[in-house]
């Protein structure tokens, strides 16, 4: 599977500007199978849900479906979604046939008041895409190993995040740990720039293989890169080193 990672400076509470930037930077003649975007890639890590109410028409599945069609590939990332009288920090994966999977962030970050503005998800998700079993997780979920370790092994963990500079070493080390303990591929996509919470972000998005080795690691600035991951290679490694019980 060919995967694209796009880390960028998410424009605050401006879905249209962010969609325009994604279309400008990601569209190409040889699109990957999946493009992974940061947490809350349409708005930034916004805790002002009163402001988000006016943006609800722009925070919708049809908008993301159109973006997927425009860049001619499947996409995933998280967006704020209002449903059943509550806001959710929701991971969404849309494929080119407009099928989609969703997961609501389970571990909300209380230090920013996320737990007071959003409703936590009640269960984890594993889903199939192109023959791969994927488990999506969002930012703070990374600190909870149980979230990434289902009874039935997965092939790919996807983490989307707004992970600040001050704790970036935790991001890089924990992503590698999740790959090693699960013997699976890990994709982590973080944003860059400064948001209205006065937090700075420096990317370090990456793809890590089932041994815990980097396949690609982006730097600290806006960047879009693609790479290939191979399911057969991972299965061969698991057979040779059956560490996961």
GUFITOR-648139 format. One line per 10 residues: number of its first residue (from 1); for each residue x negated, y negated, z negated of N, C-alpha, C. Coordinates in nm, 4 decimals. Example, Ala and Ser with C-alpha at 12.3 -4.5 7.8 and 13.67 -1.06 7.14 Angstrom:
1 = -1.3190 0.5690 -0.7800 -1.2300 0.4500 -0.7800 -1.3200 0.3300 -0.7800 ~ -1.2850 0.2250 -0.7080 -1.3670 0.1060 -0.7140 -1.2900 -0.0030 -0.7870
//
This chain:
1 = -0.0850 0.1188 0.0000 0.0000 0.0000 0.0000 -0.0888 -0.1242 0.0000 ~ -0.0502 -0.2185 0.0797 -0.1228 -0.3449 0.0865 -0.0522 -0.4474 -0.0012 ~ -0.1277 -0.5060 -0.0941 -0.0706 -0.6002 -0.1915 -0.1362 -0.7369 -0.1771 ~ -0.0538 -0.8411 -0.1832 -0.1038 -0.9780 -0.1837 -0.0823 -1.0413 -0.3203 ~ -0.1814 -1.1182 -0.3670 -0.1727 -1.1905 -0.4944 -0.1818 -1.3398 -0.4643 ~ -0.0853 -1.4155 -0.5155 -0.0888 -1.5606 -0.4960 -0.0805 -1.6294 -0.6309 ~ -0.1932 -1.6878 -0.6747 -0.1947 -1.7689 -0.7969 -0.1985 -1.9152 -0.7546 ~ -0.1103 -1.9951 -0.8137 -0.1011 -2.1346 -0.7716 -0.0522 -2.2214 -0.8868 ~ -0.0615 -2.3523 -0.8656 -0.0178 -2.4510 -0.9633 0.1323 -2.4712 -0.9458 ~ 0.2093 -2.4039 -1.0287 0.3552 -2.4067 -1.0158 0.4069 -2.5474 -1.0461
11 = 0.4829 -2.6032 -0.9518 0.5372 -2.7377 -0.9701 0.6535 -2.7350 -1.0687 ~ 0.6467 -2.8218 -1.1676 0.7367 -2.8178 -1.2816 0.8818 -2.8442 -1.2422 ~ 0.9675 -2.7477 -1.2734 1.1122 -2.7601 -1.2534 1.1463 -2.8023 -1.1105 ~ 1.0720 -2.7497 -1.0139 1.0909 -2.7889 -0.8741 1.0900 -2.6653 -0.7837 ~ 1.1991 -2.5868 -0.7841 1.2031 -2.4639 -0.7044 1.1763 -2.4858 -0.5562 ~ 1.2298 -2.5932 -0.4994 1.2137 -2.6152 -0.3561 1.0675 -2.6389 -0.3188 ~ 0.9943 -2.7146 -0.4028 0.8524 -2.7393 -0.3755 0.7724 -2.6107 -0.3860 ~ 0.8054 -2.5268 -0.4830 0.7318 -2.4017 -0.5002 0.7606 -2.3034 -0.3871 ~ 0.8843 -2.2962 -0.3437 0.9176 -2.2106 -0.2297 0.8449 -2.2581 -0.1053 ~ 0.8422 -2.3887 -0.0839 0.7729 -2.4443 0.0326 0.6243 -2.4098 0.0302
21 = 0.5612 -2.4197 -0.0873 0.4192 -2.3888 -0.0995 0.3926 -2.2405 -0.0724 ~ 0.4770 -2.1542 -0.1272 0.4599 -2.0103 -0.1041 0.4697 -1.9793 0.0446 ~ 0.5685 -2.0359 0.1108 0.5841 -2.0132 0.2548 0.4623 -2.0627 0.3321 ~ 0.4099 -2.1767 0.2928 0.2945 -2.2352 0.3617 0.1690 -2.1509 0.3441 ~ 0.1457 -2.1008 0.2241 0.0205 -2.0336 0.1934 0.0212 -1.8839 0.2225 ~ 0.1373 -1.8215 0.2141 0.1435 -1.6756 0.2205 0.1803 -1.6235 0.3586 ~ 0.2530 -1.7014 0.4367 0.2944 -1.6557 0.5690 0.1734 -1.6297 0.6573 ~ 0.1685 -1.5122 0.7180 0.0600 -1.4800 0.8107 0.1072 -1.3762 0.9118 ~ 0.0224 -1.3463 1.0077 0.0612 -1.2550 1.1154 0.0519 -1.1091 1.0745 ~ -0.0144 -1.0812 0.9645 -0.0295 -0.9431 0.9177 0.0083 -0.9353 0.7696
31 = 0.1373 -0.9470 0.7393 0.1786 -0.9563 0.5993 0.1539 -0.8264 0.5234 ~ 0.1287 -0.8358 0.3928 0.1155 -0.7158 0.3099 0.2521 -0.6526 0.2869 ~ 0.2526 -0.5403 0.2187 0.3790 -0.4748 0.1834 0.4481 -0.5465 0.0681 ~ 0.3694 -0.6091 -0.0188 0.4238 -0.6749 -0.1377 0.3372 -0.7928 -0.1762 ~ 0.4004 -0.9067 -0.2020 0.3314 -1.0241 -0.2558 0.3755 -1.0419 -0.4009 ~ 0.2768 -1.0529 -0.4914 0.3048 -1.0703 -0.6340 0.2793 -1.2165 -0.6715 ~ 0.3789 -1.2780 -0.7365 0.3755 -1.4185 -0.7756 0.3731 -1.4298 -0.9284 ~ 0.3397 -1.5463 -0.9838 0.3297 -1.5589 -1.1307 0.4646 -1.5547 -1.2015 ~ 0.4580 -1.5540 -1.3323 0.5767 -1.5706 -1.4166 0.6393 -1.7067 -1.3892 ~ 0.7731 -1.7080 -1.3815 0.8496 -1.8307 -1.3602 0.7913 -1.9139 -1.2451
41 = 0.7738 -1.8476 -1.1323 0.7073 -1.9115 -1.0177 0.7917 -2.0191 -0.9510 ~ 0.9198 -2.0313 -0.9875 1.0024 -2.1369 -0.9301 1.0070 -2.2635 -1.0132 ~ 0.9754 -2.2533 -1.1440 0.9986 -2.3666 -1.2347 0.8837 -2.3996 -1.3280 ~ 0.7890 -2.3096 -1.3456 0.6972 -2.3211 -1.4567 0.7626 -2.2683 -1.5831 ~ 0.6836 -2.2588 -1.6917 0.7296 -2.1971 -1.8161 0.8168 -2.2959 -1.8935 ~ 0.9347 -2.3183 -1.8413 1.0248 -2.4233 -1.8898 1.1110 -2.3728 -2.0056 ~ 1.1054 -2.4451 -2.1181 1.1889 -2.4131 -2.2337 1.3111 -2.5049 -2.2422 ~ 1.3192 -2.6030 -2.1525 1.4325 -2.6960 -2.1513 1.5451 -2.6360 -2.0673 ~ 1.6204 -2.5446 -2.1282 1.7248 -2.4764 -2.0528 1.8394 -2.5706 -2.0145 ~ 1.8541 -2.6811 -2.0857 1.9543 -2.7800 -2.0439 1.9206 -2.8343 -1.9060
51 = 1.7930 -2.8604 -1.8824 1.7488 -2.9065 -1.7508 1.7679 -2.7971 -1.6458 ~ 1.7423 -2.6722 -1.6850 1.7552 -2.5616 -1.5895 1.8986 -2.5427 -1.5415 ~ 1.9944 -2.5828 -1.6232 2.1345 -2.5673 -1.5819 2.1627 -2.6361 -1.4489 ~ 2.0996 -2.7510 -1.4266 2.1231 -2.8232 -1.3010 2.0542 -2.7563 -1.1823 ~ 1.9622 -2.6625 -1.2111 1.8873 -2.5951 -1.1053 1.9425 -2.4569 -1.0730 ~ 2.0496 -2.4161 -1.1400 2.1019 -2.2809 -1.1217 2.1251 -2.2456 -0.9745 ~ 2.1804 -2.3349 -0.8913 2.1997 -2.2984 -0.7501 2.0695 -2.2639 -0.6771 ~ 1.9558 -2.3152 -0.7263 1.8270 -2.2881 -0.6624 1.7564 -2.1671 -0.7232 ~ 1.8125 -2.1147 -0.8318 1.7520 -2.0007 -0.9010 1.8398 -1.8781 -0.8774 ~ 1.8421 -1.8297 -0.7551 1.9375 -1.7258 -0.7179 1.8731 -1.6187 -0.6308
61 = 1.9352 -1.5020 -0.6307 1.8882 -1.3923 -0.5457 1.8869 -1.4317 -0.3990 ~ 1.9922 -1.4946 -0.3463 1.9887 -1.5323 -0.2047 1.8701 -1.6220 -0.1682 ~ 1.8308 -1.7126 -0.2580 1.7159 -1.7986 -0.2311 1.5873 -1.7167 -0.2191 ~ 1.5721 -1.6195 -0.3092 1.4526 -1.5361 -0.3055 1.4561 -1.4433 -0.1850 ~ 1.5748 -1.3945 -0.1511 1.5879 -1.3104 -0.0315 1.5472 -1.3862 0.0946 ~ 1.5870 -1.5110 0.1040 1.5485 -1.5903 0.2207 1.3971 -1.6110 0.2244 ~ 1.3378 -1.6369 0.1076 1.1928 -1.6519 0.1022 1.1252 -1.5232 0.1498 ~ 1.1755 -1.4093 0.1051 1.1197 -1.2808 0.1468 1.1286 -1.2637 0.2985 ~ 1.2402 -1.3011 0.3554 1.2545 -1.2916 0.5013 1.1598 -1.3869 0.5721 ~ 1.1458 -1.5067 0.5180 1.0618 -1.6083 0.5834 0.9148 -1.5663 0.5868
71 = 0.8671 -1.5020 0.4809 0.7264 -1.4608 0.4798 0.7096 -1.3156 0.5240 ~ 0.8213 -1.2531 0.5581 0.8231 -1.1201 0.6205 0.7588 -1.0119 0.5348 ~ 0.7855 -1.0189 0.4054 0.7341 -0.9152 0.3160 0.8162 -0.9109 0.1883 ~ 0.8005 -0.8042 0.1131 0.8630 -0.7944 -0.0188 0.7884 -0.8845 -0.1163 ~ 0.8604 -0.9345 -0.2153 0.7988 -1.0234 -0.3130 0.8453 -0.9860 -0.4534 ~ 0.7620 -1.0182 -0.5524 0.8032 -1.0011 -0.6908 0.7391 -1.1085 -0.7769 ~ 0.8016 -1.1354 -0.8889 0.7584 -1.2365 -0.9851 0.8742 -1.2589 -1.0793 ~ 0.8624 -1.3534 -1.1723 0.9773 -1.3772 -1.2606 1.0324 -1.5182 -1.2408 ~ 1.1634 -1.5291 -1.2671 1.2341 -1.6568 -1.2595 1.3305 -1.6657 -1.3774 ~ 1.3704 -1.7877 -1.4183 1.4745 -1.7993 -1.5203 1.6114 -1.7747 -1.4569
81 = 1.6912 -1.6897 -1.5202 1.8228 -1.6540 -1.4676 1.9263 -1.6716 -1.5782 ~ 2.0390 -1.7356 -1.5450 2.1490 -1.7515 -1.6403 2.2553 -1.6472 -1.6087 ~ 2.2815 -1.5609 -1.7064 2.3772 -1.4516 -1.6862 2.4391 -1.4148 -1.8195 ~ 2.5701 -1.3905 -1.8182 2.6428 -1.3517 -1.9408 2.6173 -1.4497 -2.0553 ~ 2.6228 -1.5785 -2.0203 2.6109 -1.6868 -2.1187 2.4752 -1.6923 -2.1885 ~ 2.3728 -1.6463 -2.1214 2.2381 -1.6522 -2.1799 2.1350 -1.6640 -2.0682 ~ 2.0203 -1.7257 -2.1031 1.9086 -1.7341 -2.0105 1.8166 -1.6140 -2.0304 ~ 1.7615 -1.5660 -1.9205 1.6706 -1.4520 -1.9221 1.5461 -1.4871 -1.8407 ~ 1.4302 -1.4475 -1.8902 1.3063 -1.4562 -1.8130 1.2983 -1.3249 -1.7360 ~ 1.3388 -1.3284 -1.6091 1.3671 -1.2060 -1.5342 1.2687 -1.1820 -1.4203
91 = 1.2029 -1.0662 -1.4285 1.1226 -1.0166 -1.3161 1.2182 -0.9686 -1.2079 ~ 1.1858 -1.0037 -1.0847 1.2688 -0.9601 -0.9727 1.1799 -0.9143 -0.8588 ~ 1.2133 -0.8018 -0.8008 1.1417 -0.7471 -0.6855 1.2425 -0.7323 -0.5730 ~ 1.2181 -0.8035 -0.4647 1.3039 -0.7964 -0.3462 1.2259 -0.7329 -0.2331 ~ 1.2830 -0.6285 -0.1714 1.2143 -0.5725 -0.0558 1.2742 -0.6299 0.0729 ~ 1.2166 -0.5914 0.1839 1.2548 -0.6515 0.3116 1.3958 -0.6129 0.3550 ~ 1.4509 -0.5080 0.2939 1.5882 -0.4665 0.3221 1.6863 -0.5269 0.2228 ~ 1.6373 -0.6204 0.1395 1.7174 -0.6943 0.0432 1.7652 -0.6090 -0.0738 ~ 1.7039 -0.4933 -0.0945 1.7244 -0.4200 -0.2188 1.6372 -0.4844 -0.3257 ~ 1.6786 -0.4760 -0.4499 1.5956 -0.5384 -0.5520 1.6051 -0.4673 -0.6858
101 = 1.4986 -0.4861 -0.7660 1.4932 -0.4346 -0.9019 1.4720 -0.5527 -0.9949 ~ 1.5281 -0.5464 -1.1148 1.5127 -0.6558 -1.2100 1.4759 -0.6001 -1.3473 ~ 1.4001 -0.6811 -1.4217 1.3602 -0.6473 -1.5582 1.3544 -0.7772 -1.6384 ~ 1.4182 -0.7788 -1.7553 1.4157 -0.8959 -1.8428 1.3044 -0.8809 -1.9470 ~ 1.2236 -0.9836 -1.9595 1.1096 -0.9823 -2.0508 1.1508 -0.9380 -2.1906 ~ 1.0812 -0.8384 -2.2432 1.1174 -0.7802 -2.3726 1.0566 -0.8541 -2.4899 ~ 0.9308 -0.8966 -2.4760 0.8596 -0.9615 -2.5861 0.8485 -1.1109 -2.5564 ~ 0.9366 -1.1878 -2.6171 0.9388 -1.3321 -2.5931 0.8373 -1.4005 -2.6836 ~ 0.7775 -1.5085 -2.6323 0.6657 -1.5731 -2.7003 0.7184 -1.6797 -2.7969 ~ 0.7278 -1.6435 -2.9240 0.7908 -1.7303 -3.0234 0.7122 -1.8586 -3.0484
111 = 0.5801 -1.8582 -3.0215 0.4995 -1.9779 -3.0475 0.5410 -2.0957 -2.9595 ~ 0.6066 -2.0699 -2.8492 0.6573 -2.1779 -2.7632 0.8094 -2.1912 -2.7739 ~ 0.8719 -2.1109 -2.8593 1.0170 -2.1160 -2.8741 1.0919 -2.0392 -2.7671 ~ 1.0214 -1.9544 -2.6925 1.0889 -1.8782 -2.5873 1.1999 -1.7909 -2.6450 ~ 1.1781 -1.7391 -2.7646 1.2771 -1.6515 -2.8267 1.4041 -1.7248 -2.8659 ~ 1.3967 -1.8564 -2.8744 1.5149 -1.9362 -2.9081 1.5899 -1.9830 -2.7837 ~ 1.5248 -1.9808 -2.6697 1.5852 -2.0301 -2.5458 1.6280 -1.9192 -2.4501 ~ 1.5658 -1.8027 -2.4647 1.5928 -1.6919 -2.3738 1.6327 -1.5683 -2.4523 ~ 1.7055 -1.4799 -2.3878 1.7461 -1.3541 -2.4491 1.6509 -1.2440 -2.4049 ~ 1.5997 -1.1692 -2.5006 1.5045 -1.0628 -2.4702 1.5737 -0.9456 -2.4025
121 = 1.5006 -0.8791 -2.3135 1.5511 -0.7572 -2.2542 1.5552 -0.6457 -2.3571 ~ 1.6432 -0.5496 -2.3355 1.6623 -0.4412 -2.4329 1.5989 -0.3098 -2.3885 ~ 1.5448 -0.3051 -2.2667 1.4836 -0.1808 -2.2190 1.3805 -0.2125 -2.1115 ~ 1.2887 -0.1191 -2.0922 1.1878 -0.1323 -1.9872 1.2402 -0.0715 -1.8581 ~ 1.1683 -0.0949 -1.7511 1.2113 -0.0492 -1.6193 1.0951 0.0176 -1.5477 ~ 1.1229 0.1299 -1.4823 1.0320 0.1885 -1.3847 1.1141 0.2109 -1.2580 ~ 1.0599 0.1747 -1.1434 1.1357 0.1876 -1.0186 1.0441 0.2317 -0.9058 ~ 1.1049 0.2782 -0.7984 1.0318 0.3298 -0.6840 1.0240 0.2259 -0.5719 ~ 0.9051 0.2161 -0.5123 0.8857 0.1301 -0.3957 0.7778 0.1927 -0.3082 ~ 0.8141 0.2274 -0.1855 0.7206 0.2859 -0.0897 0.6493 0.4098 -0.1453
131 = 0.7224 0.4883 -0.2250 0.6648 0.6094 -0.2805 0.5837 0.5884 -0.4068 ~ 0.5760 0.4646 -0.4540 0.5032 0.4323 -0.5768 0.6034 0.4129 -0.6911 ~ 0.5674 0.4628 -0.8086 0.6465 0.4360 -0.9284 0.5846 0.3159 -0.9980 ~ 0.6626 0.2096 -1.0093 0.6136 0.0807 -1.0599 0.6810 0.0468 -1.1921 ~ 0.6022 -0.0073 -1.2843 0.6577 -0.0630 -1.4085 0.6193 -0.2097 -1.4159 ~ 0.7189 -0.3002 -1.4117 0.6915 -0.4436 -1.4219 0.6950 -0.4904 -1.5668 ~ 0.6059 -0.5840 -1.6002 0.6026 -0.6432 -1.7331 0.5658 -0.7906 -1.7193 ~ 0.5973 -0.8680 -1.8210 0.5843 -1.0133 -1.8100 0.5006 -1.0675 -1.9254 ~ 0.3880 -1.1265 -1.8929 0.3029 -1.2056 -1.9806 0.2818 -1.1428 -2.1188 ~ 0.3509 -1.1901 -2.2224 0.3294 -1.1462 -2.3603 0.3499 -0.9958 -2.3771
141 = 0.4259 -0.9333 -2.2869 0.4412 -0.7873 -2.2889 0.3058 -0.7175 -2.2853 ~ 0.2052 -0.7831 -2.2279 0.0731 -0.7226 -2.2132 0.0124 -0.6835 -2.3476 ~ 0.0486 -0.7542 -2.4532 -0.0104 -0.7273 -2.5849 0.0514 -0.6051 -2.6543 ~ 0.1474 -0.5416 -2.5913 0.2173 -0.4292 -2.6525 0.1956 -0.3039 -2.5681 ~ 0.0980 -0.2204 -2.6056 0.0644 -0.1036 -2.5237 0.1820 -0.0112 -2.4968 ~ 0.2740 0.0007 -2.5932 0.3876 0.0903 -2.5761 0.4710 0.0512 -2.4544 ~ 0.4711 -0.0774 -2.4201 0.5503 -0.1227 -2.3060 0.5002 -0.0639 -2.1746 ~ 0.3714 -0.0350 -2.1680 0.3110 0.0131 -2.0437 0.2932 0.1636 -2.0415 ~ 0.3376 0.2334 -2.1461 0.3044 0.3757 -2.1598 0.4313 0.4602 -2.1714 ~ 0.5063 0.4731 -2.0619 0.6284 0.5543 -2.0663 0.5953 0.7023 -2.0747
151 = 0.6939 0.7822 -2.1121 0.6720 0.9269 -2.1206 0.6400 0.9856 -1.9839 ~ 0.6986 0.9308 -1.8812 0.6689 0.9730 -1.7442 0.5703 0.8734 -1.6842 ~ 0.4484 0.9161 -1.6492 0.3468 0.8215 -1.6010 0.3932 0.7429 -1.4791 ~ 0.3451 0.6189 -1.4699 0.3713 0.5358 -1.3524 0.2427 0.5219 -1.2720 ~ 0.2587 0.4759 -1.1487 0.1448 0.4625 -1.0575 0.0862 0.3215 -1.0568 ~ 0.1712 0.2247 -1.0866 0.1309 0.0842 -1.0759 0.1998 0.0032 -1.1842 ~ 0.1204 -0.0689 -1.2634 0.1719 -0.1674 -1.3583 0.1547 -0.3055 -1.2972 ~ 0.2620 -0.3841 -1.2970 0.2543 -0.5216 -1.2469 0.2837 -0.6164 -1.3623 ~ 0.1872 -0.7051 -1.3910 0.2040 -0.8085 -1.4929 0.2057 -0.9445 -1.4243 ~ 0.3126 -1.0217 -1.4481 0.3171 -1.1592 -1.3992 0.3141 -1.2510 -1.5205
161 = 0.2425 -1.3634 -1.5119 0.2137 -1.4364 -1.6357 0.1936 -1.5857 -1.6146 ~ 0.2109 -1.6576 -1.7258 0.1579 -1.7919 -1.7479 0.0679 -1.7776 -1.8701 ~ -0.0567 -1.7343 -1.8482 -0.1485 -1.7005 -1.9576 -0.2538 -1.8105 -1.9669 ~ -0.2600 -1.8829 -2.0794 -0.3437 -2.0031 -2.0869 -0.4934 -1.9759 -2.0946 ~ -0.5701 -2.0782 -2.0599 -0.7167 -2.0711 -2.0584 -0.7724 -2.0254 -2.1932 ~ -0.7132 -2.0729 -2.3006 -0.7692 -2.0476 -2.4330 -0.7758 -1.8995 -2.4698 ~ -0.6918 -1.8181 -2.4043 -0.6905 -1.6748 -2.4356 -0.7133 -1.5893 -2.3103 ~ -0.7840 -1.6469 -2.2123 -0.7991 -1.5763 -2.0845 -0.8818 -1.4493 -2.0981 ~ -0.9755 -1.4447 -2.1929 -1.0524 -1.3223 -2.2109 -0.9641 -1.2072 -2.2593 ~ -0.8619 -1.2398 -2.3370 -0.7670 -1.1364 -2.3790 -0.6933 -1.0808 -2.2569
171 = -0.6553 -1.1688 -2.1665 -0.5876 -1.1286 -2.0427 -0.6726 -1.0282 -1.9646 ~ -0.7973 -1.0626 -1.9412 -0.8818 -0.9771 -1.8582 -0.9111 -0.8435 -1.9264 ~ -0.9360 -0.8470 -2.0571 -0.9687 -0.7236 -2.1270 -0.8480 -0.6320 -2.1430 ~ -0.7322 -0.6891 -2.1722 -0.6125 -0.6072 -2.1918 -0.5646 -0.5453 -2.0612 ~ -0.5775 -0.6168 -1.9499 -0.5392 -0.5585 -1.8213 -0.6245 -0.4355 -1.7907 ~ -0.7547 -0.4451 -1.8159 -0.8424 -0.3298 -1.7917 -0.8061 -0.2142 -1.8853 ~ -0.7748 -0.2468 -2.0089 -0.7367 -0.1420 -2.1039 -0.6121 -0.0680 -2.0582 ~ -0.5140 -0.1418 -2.0068 -0.3906 -0.0775 -1.9607 -0.4181 0.0151 -1.8427 ~ -0.5083 -0.0233 -1.7542 -0.5430 0.0620 -1.6404 -0.6113 0.1895 -1.6885 ~ -0.7042 0.1759 -1.7819 -0.7802 0.2906 -1.8300 -0.6913 0.3886 -1.9056
181 = -0.6073 0.3381 -1.9959 -0.5287 0.4285 -2.0786 -0.4164 0.4959 -2.0002 ~ -0.3705 0.4326 -1.8931 -0.2641 0.4903 -1.8103 -0.3170 0.5607 -1.6860 ~ -0.4462 0.5454 -1.6570 -0.5053 0.6004 -1.5352 -0.4218 0.5632 -1.4129 ~ -0.3899 0.4344 -1.4044 -0.3099 0.3848 -1.2928 -0.3641 0.2504 -1.2467 ~ -0.3165 0.2051 -1.1321 -0.3503 0.0722 -1.0844 -0.2777 -0.0328 -1.1678 ~ -0.3425 -0.1467 -1.1854 -0.2817 -0.2605 -1.2540 -0.3002 -0.3851 -1.1681 ~ -0.1916 -0.4586 -1.1487 -0.1954 -0.5888 -1.0823 -0.1531 -0.6933 -1.1841 ~ -0.2338 -0.7966 -1.2026 -0.1992 -0.9069 -1.2913 -0.2087 -1.0384 -1.2150 ~ -0.1009 -1.1146 -1.2127 -0.1012 -1.2438 -1.1430 -0.0642 -1.3539 -1.2415 ~ -0.1568 -1.4476 -1.2574 -0.1432 -1.5603 -1.3489 -0.1388 -1.6889 -1.2665
191 = -0.0899 -1.7962 -1.3232 -0.0870 -1.9247 -1.2539 -0.2155 -2.0031 -1.2783 ~ -0.2297 -2.1155 -1.2127 -0.3383 -2.2100 -1.2380 -0.2779 -2.3482 -1.2621 ~ -0.3631 -2.4440 -1.3026 -0.3185 -2.5816 -1.3212 -0.2736 -2.6114 -1.4633 ~ -0.2104 -2.7267 -1.4809 -0.1594 -2.7700 -1.6120 -0.0089 -2.7894 -1.6008 ~ 0.0655 -2.7435 -1.7024 0.2104 -2.7611 -1.6987 0.2546 -2.8714 -1.7946 ~ 0.3842 -2.8937 -1.8002 0.4375 -3.0014 -1.8840 0.4338 -2.9677 -2.0329 ~ 0.3969 -2.8453 -2.0657 0.3736 -2.8099 -2.2058 0.2323 -2.8462 -2.2502 ~ 0.1565 -2.9109 -2.1592 0.0167 -2.9499 -2.1815 -0.0741 -2.8284 -2.2015 ~ -0.0393 -2.7211 -2.1347 -0.1215 -2.6012 -2.1364 -0.1947 -2.5881 -2.0034 ~ -0.3202 -2.5476 -2.0101 -0.4019 -2.5280 -1.8899 -0.4127 -2.3793 -1.8590
201 = -0.4139 -2.3499 -1.7291 -0.4194 -2.2122 -1.6822 -0.5293 -2.1996 -1.5771 ~ -0.5998 -2.0867 -1.5807 -0.7111 -2.0721 -1.4853 -0.7110 -1.9377 -1.4133 ~ -0.5920 -1.8866 -1.3863 -0.5801 -1.7736 -1.2961 -0.6393 -1.6443 -1.3462 ~ -0.7496 -1.6026 -1.2822 -0.8103 -1.4718 -1.3080 -0.7122 -1.3590 -1.2761 ~ -0.6325 -1.3795 -1.1712 -0.5465 -1.2719 -1.1229 -0.6345 -1.1617 -1.0659 ~ -0.5842 -1.0391 -1.0653 -0.6706 -0.9278 -1.0267 -0.5909 -0.8036 -0.9898 ~ -0.6612 -0.7124 -0.9233 -0.6150 -0.5748 -0.9052 -0.7226 -0.4850 -0.9637 ~ -0.6815 -0.3936 -1.0510 -0.7722 -0.3028 -1.1202 -0.7324 -0.1605 -1.0852 ~ -0.8313 -0.0753 -1.0628 -0.7981 0.0621 -1.0259 -0.7810 0.1508 -1.1485 ~ -0.7539 0.2756 -1.1257 -0.7209 0.3738 -1.2288 -0.8392 0.4088 -1.3185
211 = -0.9605 0.3664 -1.2798 -1.0789 0.3849 -1.3657 -1.1046 0.2630 -1.4530 ~ -1.0311 0.1546 -1.4284 -1.0543 0.0300 -1.5000 -1.1504 -0.0629 -1.4291 ~ -1.1808 -0.0358 -1.3009 -1.2724 -0.1180 -1.2225 -1.1944 -0.2187 -1.1379 ~ -1.2510 -0.3386 -1.1233 -1.1865 -0.4403 -1.0408 -1.1954 -0.4038 -0.8924 ~ -1.0836 -0.4161 -0.8246 -1.0823 -0.4092 -0.6786 -1.0968 -0.5504 -0.6232 ~ -1.0174 -0.6421 -0.6745 -1.0372 -0.7849 -0.6475 -1.0109 -0.8621 -0.7761 ~ -1.0782 -0.9742 -0.7901 -1.0551 -1.0642 -0.9029 -1.0625 -1.2064 -0.8498 ~ -0.9512 -1.2776 -0.8589 -0.9474 -1.4148 -0.8109 -1.0157 -1.5069 -0.9116 ~ -1.0530 -1.6244 -0.8672 -1.1217 -1.7191 -0.9533 -1.0274 -1.8050 -1.0334 ~ -1.0629 -1.9324 -1.0481 -0.9879 -2.0219 -1.1363 -0.9030 -2.1226 -1.0608
221 = -0.9052 -2.1198 -0.9287 -0.8299 -2.2153 -0.8486 -0.7199 -2.1449 -0.7695 ~ -0.6362 -2.2250 -0.7049 -0.5328 -2.1665 -0.6204 -0.5957 -2.0708 -0.5205 ~ -0.5356 -1.9528 -0.5071 -0.5946 -1.8526 -0.4190 -0.4901 -1.7504 -0.3783 ~ -0.5029 -1.7030 -0.2547 -0.4195 -1.5945 -0.2052 -0.5100 -1.4911 -0.1394 ~ -0.5030 -1.3681 -0.1878 -0.5833 -1.2597 -0.1308 -0.5003 -1.1328 -0.1236 ~ -0.5401 -1.0442 -0.0332 -0.4740 -0.9149 -0.0205 -0.5760 -0.8017 -0.0371 ~ -0.5257 -0.6857 -0.0738 -0.6101 -0.5674 -0.0844 -0.5236 -0.4439 -0.0705 ~ -0.5890 -0.3302 -0.0529 -0.5190 -0.2023 -0.0382 -0.5381 -0.1185 -0.1645 ~ -0.4336 -0.0458 -0.2037 -0.4455 0.0533 -0.3098 -0.3986 0.1871 -0.2549 ~ -0.4572 0.2958 -0.3060 -0.4373 0.4274 -0.2472 -0.3846 0.5253 -0.3519
231 = -0.2641 0.5739 -0.3302 -0.1991 0.6632 -0.4254 -0.2715 0.7978 -0.4347 ~ -0.3175 0.8499 -0.3216 -0.3851 0.9799 -0.3199 -0.5144 0.9768 -0.4010 ~ -0.5892 0.8673 -0.3912 -0.7130 0.8554 -0.4691 -0.6845 0.8625 -0.6190 ~ -0.5765 0.7961 -0.6602 -0.5411 0.7958 -0.8020 -0.5008 0.9348 -0.8493 ~ -0.4213 1.0060 -0.7700 -0.3769 1.1393 -0.8074 -0.4952 1.2363 -0.8174 ~ -0.5904 1.2237 -0.7261 -0.7101 1.3080 -0.7302 -0.7884 1.2838 -0.8584 ~ -0.8013 1.1575 -0.8965 -0.8736 1.1222 -1.0193 -0.8028 1.1790 -1.1414 ~ -0.6705 1.1689 -1.1451 -0.5949 1.2213 -1.2587 -0.6101 1.3728 -1.2715 ~ -0.6132 1.4416 -1.1597 -0.6320 1.5867 -1.1632 -0.7702 1.6240 -1.2159 ~ -0.8695 1.5439 -1.1777 -1.0069 1.5729 -1.2191 -1.0302 1.5371 -1.3663
241 = -0.9661 1.4298 -1.4099 -0.9823 1.3829 -1.5483 -0.8447 1.3655 -1.6131 ~ -0.7849 1.4762 -1.6578 -0.6486 1.4697 -1.7124 -0.6464 1.4192 -1.8567 ~ -0.6848 1.2912 -1.8734 -0.6924 1.2336 -2.0082 -0.5558 1.1969 -2.0643 ~ -0.4641 1.1628 -1.9752 -0.3325 1.1171 -2.0230 -0.2463 1.2382 -2.0565 ~ -0.2061 1.2503 -2.1818 -0.1271 1.3652 -2.2265 0.0177 1.3200 -2.2464
//
